[in-house]
């Protein structure tokens, strides 16, 4: 693989807006694409993983999910974004990042730009 890939849920308006922000504001060589249009087999990803959290597949084959994937994306971006990515990998920040990420994932259909289609499968049963 020549480039790293950041995969998000293209059926979610909130996620798509976040991806658009990445493409507009964060200088990265990584591909940013919805899992629905990604070759998941080639990336070594499963649909269930992609529905649960954003995914990172590094050019070296490394993988990460959720806030760890975001930290990896930032780590391969411009200087200030790399600093933010390093901060996100700092153990106290990482300890807070996962619960925050899970809360956002469960409630993304309620966030600005979100729709009922944005709800993760477990939240759709609420």
C-alpha positions as CSV (number, residue, x, y, z in Angstrom):
1,X,0.0,0.0,0.0
2,X,1.5,3.3,-1.0
3,X,-0.7,5.6,1.2
4,X,-2.4,5.4,4.5
5,X,-6.2,5.2,4.6
6,X,-8.7,6.8,7.0
7,X,-12.1,5.1,6.7
8,X,-15.3,6.6,8.0
9,X,-19.1,5.9,7.7
10,X,-20.3,7.6,4.6
11,X,-23.9,6.9,5.5
12,X,-23.6,9.3,8.5
13,X,-24.0,13.0,7.8
14,X,-22.1,13.9,10.9
15,X,-19.2,11.6,9.9
16,X,-19.2,12.9,6.4
17,X,-19.0,16.5,7.7
18,X,-16.0,15.6,9.8
19,X,-14.4,13.9,6.8
20,X,-15.0,17.0,4.7
21,X,-13.3,19.1,7.5
22,X,-10.3,16.8,7.3
23,X,-10.1,17.1,3.6
24,X,-10.4,21.0,3.7
25,X,-8.4,21.8,6.8
26,X,-5.9,19.0,7.7
27,X,-3.0,18.6,5.3
28,X,-2.5,14.9,5.0
29,X,-1.4,12.5,2.3
30,X,-3.8,9.8,3.7
31,X,-6.8,8.8,1.6
32,X,-10.0,9.7,3.5
33,X,-12.9,7.7,2.2
34,X,-16.2,6.2,3.3
35,X,-16.1,2.5,4.1
36,X,-19.0,1.9,1.7
37,X,-16.6,2.8,-1.2
38,X,-13.5,1.2,0.2
39,X,-12.0,-2.1,-0.8
40,X,-12.4,-3.5,2.8
41,X,-10.8,-6.8,1.9
42,X,-7.7,-5.1,0.5
43,X,-7.5,-3.0,3.7
44,X,-8.0,-5.9,5.9
45,X,-11.2,-4.4,7.5
46,X,-14.6,-5.9,8.2
47,X,-17.9,-4.0,7.7
48,X,-18.7,-4.4,11.4
49,X,-15.5,-2.7,12.5
50,X,-16.2,0.2,10.1
51,X,-19.7,0.6,11.5
52,X,-18.4,0.7,15.0
53,X,-15.6,3.3,14.6
54,X,-13.4,5.2,12.1
55,X,-10.5,3.0,11.0
56,X,-6.9,3.7,10.1
57,X,-4.8,1.5,7.9
58,X,-1.2,2.8,7.6
59,X,0.9,2.5,4.5
60,X,3.0,0.0,6.6
61,X,-0.1,-2.1,7.3
62,X,-0.6,-0.8,10.9
63,X,-4.2,-0.4,12.1
64,X,-6.1,1.7,14.6
65,X,-9.7,2.5,15.4
66,X,-11.6,5.4,16.9
67,X,-9.5,8.1,18.6
68,X,-6.4,6.0,18.0
69,X,-7.2,6.2,14.2
70,X,-7.7,10.0,14.5
71,X,-4.3,10.3,16.3
72,X,-2.7,8.3,13.5
73,X,-4.3,10.6,10.9
74,X,-3.1,13.7,12.7
75,X,0.3,12.2,13.2
76,X,0.7,12.1,9.4
77,X,-0.5,15.6,8.9
78,X,0.9,19.1,9.2
79,X,3.1,20.2,12.2
80,X,0.3,21.6,14.4
81,X,-1.9,18.6,13.7
82,X,1.0,16.2,14.5
83,X,1.2,17.9,17.9
84,X,-2.5,17.4,18.4
85,X,-2.1,13.7,17.4
86,X,0.7,13.3,19.9
87,X,-1.4,14.8,22.6
88,X,-4.2,12.4,21.8
89,X,-1.8,9.5,22.2
90,X,-0.7,10.7,25.6
91,X,-2.1,8.2,28.2
92,X,-4.3,10.6,30.2
93,X,-5.8,12.1,27.0
94,X,-6.2,8.6,25.5
95,X,-8.0,7.4,28.6
96,X,-10.6,10.2,28.1
97,X,-10.6,10.0,24.3
98,X,-12.1,6.5,24.1
99,X,-15.2,7.2,26.4
100,X,-15.7,10.6,24.6
101,X,-15.5,8.9,21.2
102,X,-17.9,6.2,22.2
103,X,-20.4,8.8,23.5
104,X,-20.1,10.7,20.2
105,X,-20.5,7.5,18.2
106,X,-23.6,6.5,20.2
107,X,-25.1,10.0,19.8
108,X,-23.9,11.1,16.4
109,X,-27.5,11.1,15.1
110,X,-28.3,13.8,17.6
111,X,-25.3,16.0,16.8
112,X,-25.4,18.9,14.3
113,X,-25.8,17.5,10.8
114,X,-26.8,14.1,12.2
115,X,-29.8,12.2,11.0
116,X,-31.6,9.0,12.0
117,X,-29.4,7.2,9.4
118,X,-26.3,8.2,11.4
119,X,-27.3,6.1,14.4
120,X,-25.0,3.2,15.0
121,X,-26.8,-0.2,15.1
122,X,-26.9,-0.4,18.9
123,X,-28.2,3.2,19.2
124,X,-31.0,2.4,16.7
125,X,-32.5,0.1,19.3
126,X,-32.8,2.9,21.9
